């Protein structure tokens, strides 16, 4: 293989795939059957293929935009509702419902059909986005965010499956680049978009703008995608939805375990002591439910079971798949935590506006999509085993967080901080790209949809867990540090609205902002621990003959 004189354009084309297609040979052939093998799909070609890919990419962009757009809008929202102490709920409740139903939606789409399931999820996401924008209290917003996340999880899981079924296996790198790139781009633009909206208008438009976009995407899918996609034009026996095959037990246990765990951590974030029964009880019960969940998945994976488990036990028996999932968990713990916490830090500790906070975050979020593209280019065009690229990405993350956790209490020197964000952001993008690229190569074909959903599920599970635990630890530490200098009513006022920091005596304000910086540094130390674990997770994927992407 000649690695000599390839241009940047060649690498970029390899990353995004081959975007030109030969027209069908038959006049009425908008669907092209795969020949010379026994594959059971009909692949859509021509303009319809481009429109479908763009529409699915738009949906992935929207649901991932919602993960990060809240970062720069969060301070404005909580100040409006005077409820900063419950700020992380707005993030974590979306992540809980998003992650807990990913695999279930993928399973339902196997039986009901991709198109119908996808449209239902997209409308659910759009309707409750409107509900978020119309909320009149923090409780209403949190409830609507929960249902919005439920729809978003379905959109993500089904869209990923539909993309993998849109092209033949030899173009998996192209599909991986589109799906991971759309998700990473949504994550990247979210903070800027949120800052622009919060500063130029009202934070409510952060959610309301999803309504027309989601409805338009649903209409396009309804008219463009065949009802029996991806089996259009083939004689197949249609399978009726058999409720007995869906792992309702596993889905319920997973959701319950997640909700209890995050609830306990969030209670600690509301300034309750870690020794409080309100904190300890849900966490302990969550541990028991997690054991029950994995026991159920082992039981349902038995050949005699009719139930199709949400997390097949064969994943646990695959060292490479478990390595991917652990790495995805660790990558998620870094990515969303930084995207949420850094803008909050800039607004509360440095006094930046929402837009300024979003701009300060640009190096981190823009390097995410760039990392995905570079990963696909290196693995596809240069034939470098993805595991080597993944190891480099994990090291980048770790180095970035080492420096990020040592920020000075005073107003930071922005130039070095931007370089630190580039390191951590590049590592994040590489991590996302590696999981997306490798998943189809480490599981059986029947498990691609579920495995793809599981990879995303673990990434957002890591996000929800670490956002909750860092918020709980950080808030508790800040409270304890301020208790010697401020009254209880002043501390309560700060945790209701960070804007009240400006109302404190001028001689106290620098100390309060410095305390917030030190609290955020403590949170970054926790995230650093997960970044170190992501380096170790690469060892689980190691093999003598490394996987290479075709």
C-alpha positions as CSV (number, residue, x, y, z in Angstrom):
1,X,0.0,0.0,0.0
2,X,1.5,3.4,-1.1
3,X,1.5,5.9,1.8
4,X,3.7,8.3,0.0
5,X,2.0,11.3,-1.6
6,X,-1.6,11.7,-0.4
7,X,-3.1,15.1,0.0
8,X,-5.2,16.5,2.8
9,X,-8.2,16.3,0.3
10,X,-7.6,12.5,-0.1
11,X,-7.6,12.1,3.7
12,X,-10.8,14.1,4.0
13,X,-12.5,12.1,1.3
14,X,-11.5,8.9,3.0
15,X,-12.9,10.1,6.2
16,X,-16.3,11.1,4.8
17,X,-16.5,8.3,2.3
18,X,-17.2,8.2,-1.4
19,X,-20.0,10.7,-2.1
20,X,-20.5,10.0,-5.8
21,X,-22.6,7.1,-7.0
22,X,-23.2,5.4,-10.3
23,X,-26.8,5.7,-11.5
24,X,-28.9,2.5,-11.6
25,X,-28.7,0.6,-14.9
26,X,-32.4,0.1,-15.1
27,X,-34.7,3.1,-15.7
28,X,-37.0,2.4,-12.8
29,X,-34.4,1.1,-10.4
30,X,-34.3,3.4,-7.4
31,X,-33.3,0.4,-5.3
32,X,-30.2,-1.6,-6.1
33,X,-30.0,-5.2,-4.8
34,X,-26.6,-6.3,-3.6
35,X,-25.3,-8.9,-5.9
36,X,-22.8,-11.8,-5.8
37,X,-23.7,-12.6,-2.1
38,X,-26.5,-13.6,0.1
39,X,-27.2,-10.3,1.8
40,X,-30.9,-9.7,2.4
41,X,-31.1,-5.9,2.0
42,X,-31.9,-3.7,-1.0
43,X,-29.7,-0.7,-0.9
44,X,-31.2,2.7,-1.9
45,X,-29.2,4.6,-4.4
46,X,-29.2,8.0,-6.2
47,X,-30.7,11.2,-4.9
48,X,-32.9,9.3,-2.4
49,X,-29.8,7.9,-0.7
50,X,-28.4,11.4,-0.3
51,X,-31.6,12.9,1.1
52,X,-32.1,10.0,3.6
53,X,-28.5,10.3,4.8
54,X,-28.8,14.1,5.2
55,X,-32.1,13.8,7.0
56,X,-30.9,11.1,9.4
57,X,-27.7,13.1,10.0
58,X,-29.9,16.2,10.8
59,X,-31.8,14.2,13.4
60,X,-28.6,12.9,15.0
61,X,-27.4,16.5,15.0
62,X,-30.5,17.8,16.7
63,X,-30.7,15.2,19.5
64,X,-27.0,15.7,20.3
65,X,-27.3,19.4,20.1
66,X,-29.8,19.1,23.0
67,X,-27.1,17.5,25.1
68,X,-24.8,20.5,25.0
69,X,-26.8,23.5,24.1
70,X,-28.0,23.5,27.7
71,X,-24.4,24.1,28.9
72,X,-24.3,27.8,28.2
73,X,-28.0,28.3,28.8
74,X,-28.1,26.6,32.1
75,X,-27.1,29.6,34.3
76,X,-29.7,31.7,32.6
77,X,-32.4,29.1,33.1
78,X,-31.6,28.5,36.8
79,X,-31.3,32.2,37.5
80,X,-34.7,32.7,35.9
81,X,-36.3,30.0,38.1
82,X,-34.0,30.8,41.2
83,X,-33.0,27.1,41.4
84,X,-29.3,26.8,40.6
85,X,-28.9,23.9,43.1
86,X,-31.0,21.6,40.8
87,X,-29.3,22.8,37.6
88,X,-27.7,19.4,36.9
89,X,-31.1,17.7,36.9
90,X,-31.9,19.5,33.6
91,X,-28.9,17.7,32.1
92,X,-29.0,14.3,33.8
93,X,-32.8,13.6,33.5
94,X,-32.4,14.0,29.7
95,X,-29.4,11.6,29.8
96,X,-31.2,9.0,32.0
97,X,-34.3,8.7,29.7
98,X,-32.0,9.0,26.6
99,X,-29.8,6.1,27.6
100,X,-32.3,3.8,29.3
101,X,-34.4,3.3,26.2
102,X,-31.8,3.2,23.5
103,X,-31.7,-0.6,23.1
104,X,-35.5,-0.9,23.6
105,X,-36.2,1.5,20.8
106,X,-33.8,-0.5,18.6
107,X,-35.6,-3.7,19.4
108,X,-39.0,-2.2,18.8
109,X,-37.9,-1.0,15.4
110,X,-36.8,-4.5,14.5
111,X,-40.4,-5.6,14.9
112,X,-42.5,-2.5,14.1
113,X,-40.2,-1.3,11.3
114,X,-37.6,1.4,11.2
115,X,-39.7,4.1,9.6
116,X,-42.7,4.1,11.9
117,X,-40.6,3.8,15.0
118,X,-38.3,6.6,13.9
119,X,-41.2,9.0,13.1
120,X,-42.9,8.3,16.5
121,X,-39.6,9.1,18.3
122,X,-38.9,12.2,16.3
123,X,-42.4,13.6,17.1
124,X,-42.0,12.7,20.7
125,X,-38.7,14.6,20.8
126,X,-40.1,17.7,19.0
127,X,-43.4,17.9,21.0
128,X,-41.7,17.9,24.4
129,X,-39.0,20.3,23.2
130,X,-41.9,22.7,22.8
131,X,-43.0,21.7,26.3
132,X,-39.5,22.6,27.6
133,X,-39.7,26.0,26.0
134,X,-43.1,26.7,27.5
135,X,-42.2,25.5,31.1
136,X,-43.1,27.8,33.9
137,X,-41.1,26.2,36.7
138,X,-38.0,24.1,37.1
139,X,-40.1,21.0,37.9
140,X,-42.1,21.4,34.6
141,X,-38.8,21.8,32.7
142,X,-37.3,18.7,34.2
143,X,-40.4,16.6,33.4
144,X,-40.5,17.8,29.8
145,X,-36.8,17.2,29.5
146,X,-37.3,13.6,30.6
147,X,-39.9,12.9,27.9
148,X,-37.7,14.8,25.3
149,X,-34.8,12.5,26.2
150,X,-37.1,9.5,25.7
151,X,-37.8,10.5,22.2
152,X,-34.2,11.5,21.6
153,X,-32.9,8.1,22.6
154,X,-35.2,6.5,20.0
155,X,-34.2,8.9,17.3
156,X,-30.5,8.2,17.9
157,X,-30.9,4.4,18.1
158,X,-33.1,4.0,15.1
159,X,-31.2,6.5,13.0
160,X,-27.9,4.7,13.6
161,X,-29.5,1.4,12.6
162,X,-31.0,2.9,9.4
163,X,-27.7,4.5,8.4
164,X,-25.9,1.1,8.8
165,X,-28.6,-0.4,6.5
166,X,-28.3,2.3,3.9
167,X,-25.0,1.3,2.5
168,X,-23.2,-2.1,1.9
169,X,-20.6,-3.2,4.5
170,X,-17.6,-1.9,2.4
171,X,-18.9,1.6,3.0
172,X,-19.2,1.3,6.8
173,X,-16.4,3.8,7.3
174,X,-18.5,6.4,5.4
175,X,-21.5,5.7,7.6
176,X,-19.4,5.8,10.7
177,X,-18.0,9.2,9.7
178,X,-21.5,10.6,9.0
179,X,-23.1,9.3,12.2
180,X,-20.3,10.2,14.5
181,X,-19.6,13.5,12.7
182,X,-23.2,14.6,13.0
183,X,-23.3,13.7,16.7
184,X,-20.0,15.4,17.4
185,X,-21.0,18.5,15.4
186,X,-24.2,18.8,17.4
187,X,-22.2,18.6,20.6
188,X,-19.8,21.2,19.2
189,X,-22.3,23.8,18.1
190,X,-24.6,23.4,21.1
191,X,-22.7,25.8,23.5
192,X,-22.4,28.5,20.9
193,X,-26.0,28.3,19.9
194,X,-27.1,28.2,23.5
195,X,-25.0,31.3,24.3
196,X,-26.3,33.2,21.3
197,X,-29.9,32.5,22.2
198,X,-29.6,33.1,25.9
199,X,-27.8,36.4,25.4
200,X,-29.8,37.7,22.4
201,X,-33.2,36.5,23.3
202,X,-34.8,34.1,25.9
203,X,-33.4,30.7,26.8
204,X,-36.8,29.3,25.8
205,X,-35.8,29.4,22.1
206,X,-33.0,26.9,23.0
207,X,-35.8,24.3,23.0
208,X,-38.5,25.8,20.7
209,X,-36.2,25.8,17.6
210,X,-36.3,22.0,17.7
211,X,-40.0,21.9,17.0
212,X,-40.0,23.0,13.3
213,X,-36.8,21.2,12.5
214,X,-38.1,17.9,14.0
215,X,-41.4,18.1,12.2
216,X,-39.8,18.8,8.8
217,X,-37.4,15.9,9.3
218,X,-40.4,13.6,10.1
219,X,-42.3,14.8,7.0
220,X,-39.2,14.1,4.8
221,X,-38.8,10.6,6.3
222,X,-42.5,9.9,5.8
223,X,-42.4,10.6,2.1
224,X,-38.9,9.5,1.1
225,X,-38.2,6.3,3.1
226,X,-40.1,3.1,2.0
227,X,-42.4,1.6,4.6
228,X,-40.6,-1.7,4.6
229,X,-37.1,-0.2,4.7
230,X,-34.5,-1.8,4.4
231,X,-36.3,-4.8,2.8
232,X,-38.1,-2.8,0.1
233,X,-38.8,-4.8,-3.0
234,X,-38.0,-8.2,-1.4
235,X,-40.4,-11.0,-0.6
236,X,-40.2,-11.3,3.1
237,X,-42.5,-12.6,5.8
238,X,-43.5,-9.6,7.9
239,X,-43.0,-10.1,11.6
240,X,-45.7,-8.9,13.9
241,X,-44.7,-7.2,17.1
242,X,-44.6,-9.9,19.8
243,X,-44.6,-8.2,23.1
244,X,-43.2,-11.3,24.7
245,X,-39.9,-11.0,22.8
246,X,-39.2,-7.4,24.1
247,X,-37.1,-7.3,27.3
248,X,-39.5,-5.1,29.3
249,X,-38.0,-6.5,32.5
250,X,-34.5,-5.5,31.5
251,X,-35.5,-2.1,30.3
252,X,-37.4,-1.4,33.6
253,X,-34.5,-2.6,35.8
254,X,-32.0,-0.5,33.8
255,X,-34.2,2.6,34.0
256,X,-34.8,2.0,37.8
257,X,-31.2,1.4,38.5
258,X,-30.1,4.5,36.6
259,X,-32.8,6.7,38.1
260,X,-32.0,5.6,41.7
261,X,-28.3,6.1,41.3
262,X,-28.6,9.5,39.7
263,X,-31.3,10.5,42.2
264,X,-29.0,9.8,45.1
265,X,-26.2,11.7,43.6
266,X,-28.4,14.6,42.8
267,X,-29.7,14.7,46.3
268,X,-26.1,15.2,47.4
269,X,-25.8,18.0,44.9
270,X,-28.7,19.8,46.6
271,X,-26.4,20.4,49.6
272,X,-27.5,17.4,51.6
273,X,-24.7,15.5,53.4
274,X,-23.4,12.3,52.0
275,X,-24.4,10.6,55.2
276,X,-28.0,11.5,54.8
277,X,-30.4,8.6,54.3
278,X,-31.9,10.5,51.3
279,X,-28.6,10.2,49.6
280,X,-27.4,6.7,50.8
281,X,-30.7,4.8,50.4
282,X,-31.3,5.3,46.6
283,X,-27.6,4.6,45.9
284,X,-27.7,1.3,47.8
285,X,-31.0,0.2,46.3
286,X,-29.6,1.1,42.9
287,X,-26.7,-1.4,43.4
288,X,-29.1,-4.2,44.2
289,X,-31.2,-3.3,41.1
290,X,-28.0,-3.4,38.9
291,X,-27.3,-6.9,40.1
292,X,-30.9,-7.9,39.2
293,X,-30.5,-6.3,35.8
294,X,-27.4,-8.2,34.8
295,X,-28.9,-11.4,36.2
296,X,-31.9,-11.0,34.0
297,X,-29.7,-10.4,31.0
298,X,-27.8,-13.6,31.7
299,X,-31.1,-15.5,31.9
300,X,-32.7,-14.0,28.8
301,X,-29.6,-14.7,26.7
302,X,-30.2,-18.4,27.2
303,X,-31.1,-20.1,23.8
304,X,-34.4,-21.3,25.1
305,X,-35.6,-17.8,26.1
306,X,-38.0,-16.0,23.8
307,X,-37.0,-12.6,25.2
308,X,-34.5,-10.6,23.2
309,X,-32.3,-9.0,26.0
310,X,-31.5,-5.3,25.9
311,X,-27.9,-6.1,26.7
312,X,-27.1,-9.6,25.4
313,X,-24.9,-11.5,27.8
314,X,-22.6,-12.4,24.8
315,X,-21.4,-8.8,25.0
316,X,-20.0,-9.6,28.5
317,X,-18.3,-12.7,27.1
318,X,-16.5,-10.6,24.4
319,X,-13.4,-8.9,25.8
320,X,-13.2,-6.6,22.8
321,X,-16.8,-5.5,23.1
322,X,-16.5,-4.9,26.8
323,X,-13.4,-2.9,26.1
324,X,-15.3,-0.7,23.7
325,X,-18.2,-0.2,26.1
326,X,-15.8,0.7,29.0
327,X,-13.9,3.1,26.7
328,X,-17.2,4.6,25.6
329,X,-18.3,5.1,29.3
330,X,-15.0,6.9,30.1
331,X,-15.2,9.1,26.9
332,X,-18.7,10.1,27.8
333,X,-17.7,11.0,31.4
334,X,-15.1,13.4,30.0
335,X,-17.0,14.9,27.0
336,X,-20.4,16.0,28.4
337,X,-19.0,16.9,31.8
338,X,-16.5,19.3,30.3
339,X,-19.2,20.7,27.9
340,X,-21.6,21.3,30.7
341,X,-19.2,22.4,33.5
342,X,-16.8,24.6,31.7
343,X,-19.4,27.2,30.5
344,X,-20.9,27.2,34.1
345,X,-17.4,27.8,35.4
346,X,-16.8,30.7,33.1
347,X,-20.1,32.3,33.9
348,X,-20.0,31.9,37.7
349,X,-16.3,32.1,38.5
350,X,-15.1,34.5,35.8
351,X,-18.3,36.5,35.2
352,X,-18.5,35.7,31.5
353,X,-21.7,36.2,29.5
354,X,-23.4,33.1,28.0
355,X,-22.0,33.9,24.6
356,X,-18.5,34.5,25.9
357,X,-18.6,31.2,27.7
358,X,-19.6,29.4,24.5
359,X,-16.8,31.1,22.6
360,X,-14.3,30.1,25.3
361,X,-15.4,26.5,24.9
362,X,-15.0,26.5,21.1
363,X,-11.5,24.9,21.0
364,X,-12.8,21.9,23.0
365,X,-16.1,21.3,21.1
366,X,-14.7,22.0,17.6
367,X,-11.9,19.5,18.1
368,X,-14.5,16.8,18.7
369,X,-15.7,16.6,15.1
370,X,-12.2,17.1,13.9
371,X,-11.0,14.2,15.9
372,X,-13.8,12.0,14.4
373,X,-12.7,13.0,10.9
374,X,-9.0,12.5,11.5
375,X,-9.7,9.1,13.1
376,X,-11.7,7.9,10.1
377,X,-9.1,9.2,7.7
378,X,-6.2,7.5,9.5
379,X,-8.0,4.2,10.0
380,X,-9.5,4.1,6.5
381,X,-6.9,5.7,4.2
382,X,-3.7,4.9,6.1
383,X,-4.9,1.5,7.3
384,X,-3.8,2.2,10.9
385,X,-5.4,-0.2,13.4
386,X,-8.1,1.9,15.3
387,X,-6.8,0.7,18.7
388,X,-3.6,2.6,18.2
389,X,-5.5,5.8,17.3
390,X,-7.8,5.2,20.3
391,X,-4.8,4.9,22.7
392,X,-3.4,8.2,21.4
393,X,-6.9,9.8,21.9
394,X,-7.1,8.5,25.5
395,X,-3.7,10.0,26.3
396,X,-4.7,13.3,24.8
397,X,-7.8,13.4,27.0
398,X,-5.7,12.6,30.1
399,X,-3.1,15.2,29.4
400,X,-5.7,17.9,28.7
401,X,-7.5,17.2,32.0
402,X,-4.2,17.2,34.0
403,X,-3.7,20.8,33.0
404,X,-7.4,21.7,33.1
405,X,-7.6,20.6,36.8
406,X,-4.8,23.0,37.7
407,X,-6.4,26.3,36.6
408,X,-5.4,29.3,38.8
409,X,-8.1,30.8,41.0
410,X,-7.6,34.2,39.3
411,X,-8.9,35.1,35.8
412,X,-7.1,32.5,33.6
413,X,-4.6,33.1,30.9
414,X,-6.8,32.1,28.0
415,X,-4.1,31.2,25.4
416,X,-2.7,28.1,27.3
417,X,-6.3,27.2,28.3
418,X,-7.3,27.0,24.6
419,X,-4.4,24.6,23.9
420,X,-5.5,22.5,26.9
421,X,-9.1,22.4,25.5
422,X,-7.7,21.3,22.1
423,X,-5.9,18.4,23.6
424,X,-8.9,17.2,25.6
425,X,-11.4,17.8,22.7
426,X,-9.3,16.0,20.2
427,X,-9.1,13.0,22.6
428,X,-12.9,13.1,23.0
429,X,-13.5,13.1,19.2
430,X,-11.1,10.2,18.7
431,X,-12.8,8.2,21.4
432,X,-16.2,8.7,19.8
433,X,-14.9,7.8,16.4
434,X,-13.1,4.7,17.5
435,X,-16.2,3.2,19.2
436,X,-18.3,3.9,16.1
437,X,-15.8,2.5,13.7
438,X,-15.0,-0.7,15.6
439,X,-18.5,-1.7,16.7
440,X,-19.5,-3.5,13.5
441,X,-16.2,-5.5,13.6
442,X,-16.5,-6.9,17.1
443,X,-20.1,-8.1,17.1
444,X,-22.3,-10.5,15.1
445,X,-24.4,-8.9,12.3
446,X,-27.6,-9.6,14.3
447,X,-26.2,-7.4,17.1
448,X,-25.0,-4.4,15.2
449,X,-28.1,-2.2,16.0
450,X,-28.2,-3.2,19.6
451,X,-24.4,-2.9,20.0
452,X,-24.4,0.6,18.4
453,X,-27.1,1.6,20.8
454,X,-25.2,0.1,23.7
455,X,-22.1,2.0,22.8
456,X,-24.0,5.3,22.8
457,X,-25.8,4.1,26.0
458,X,-22.6,3.6,27.9
459,X,-21.2,6.9,26.7
460,X,-24.2,8.8,28.0
461,X,-24.4,6.7,31.1
462,X,-20.9,7.8,31.9
463,X,-22.0,11.4,31.2
464,X,-25.0,11.2,33.6
465,X,-23.0,9.5,36.3
466,X,-20.0,11.8,36.3
467,X,-22.0,15.0,35.8
468,X,-24.0,14.0,38.9
469,X,-21.1,13.0,41.0
470,X,-18.9,16.0,40.1
471,X,-21.8,18.4,40.8
472,X,-22.5,16.7,44.2
473,X,-18.8,16.8,45.2
474,X,-18.2,20.3,43.9
475,X,-21.4,21.9,45.4
476,X,-20.7,20.3,48.8
477,X,-17.0,21.4,48.8
478,X,-18.0,25.0,47.8
479,X,-20.7,25.1,50.5
480,X,-18.2,24.0,53.2
481,X,-15.6,26.5,52.1
482,X,-18.0,29.4,52.0
483,X,-19.7,28.6,55.4
484,X,-16.9,30.3,57.3
485,X,-17.2,33.6,55.4
486,X,-20.9,33.9,54.4
487,X,-24.1,33.6,56.2
488,X,-26.4,30.6,55.5
489,X,-28.9,32.9,53.7
490,X,-26.1,34.3,51.5
491,X,-25.0,30.7,50.6
492,X,-28.6,29.8,49.9
493,X,-29.0,32.8,47.6
494,X,-25.8,31.8,45.6
495,X,-27.1,28.3,45.1
496,X,-30.5,29.7,44.0
497,X,-29.1,32.2,41.5
498,X,-25.4,32.7,40.8
499,X,-26.2,36.2,39.8
500,X,-26.5,37.0,43.5
501,X,-22.7,36.8,43.7
502,X,-22.6,40.3,42.2
503,X,-24.9,41.5,45.1
504,X,-22.4,40.4,47.8
505,X,-20.0,43.0,49.3
506,X,-17.3,43.8,46.8
507,X,-14.5,42.7,49.1
508,X,-16.1,39.2,49.3
509,X,-16.8,38.6,45.7
510,X,-13.2,37.7,44.6
511,X,-13.1,35.1,47.4
512,X,-16.4,33.6,46.3
513,X,-15.4,33.4,42.7
514,X,-12.0,31.9,43.6
515,X,-13.8,29.3,45.7
516,X,-16.0,28.3,42.7
517,X,-12.8,28.0,40.6
518,X,-11.2,25.7,43.1
519,X,-14.5,23.7,43.3
520,X,-14.4,23.2,39.5
521,X,-10.8,22.2,39.7
522,X,-11.8,19.5,42.2
523,X,-14.5,18.3,39.7
524,X,-11.9,18.1,37.0
525,X,-9.7,15.9,39.2
526,X,-12.6,13.5,39.4
527,X,-13.0,13.6,35.6
528,X,-9.2,13.0,35.2
529,X,-9.6,9.7,37.1
530,X,-12.0,8.5,34.4
531,X,-9.7,9.7,31.7
532,X,-6.9,7.6,33.1
533,X,-9.3,4.6,33.2
534,X,-10.0,5.1,29.5
535,X,-6.3,4.5,28.7
536,X,-6.5,1.3,30.7
537,X,-9.6,0.2,28.9
538,X,-7.7,0.0,25.6
539,X,-5.9,-3.1,27.0
540,X,-9.2,-5.0,26.9
541,X,-9.4,-4.5,23.1
542,X,-5.8,-5.6,22.4
543,X,-5.2,-8.5,20.1
544,X,-2.2,-10.0,18.4
545,X,-3.6,-9.2,14.9
546,X,-5.3,-5.9,15.2
547,X,-8.5,-5.0,13.5
548,X,-8.2,-2.8,10.4
549,X,-11.0,-0.9,8.8
550,X,-11.6,-1.8,5.2
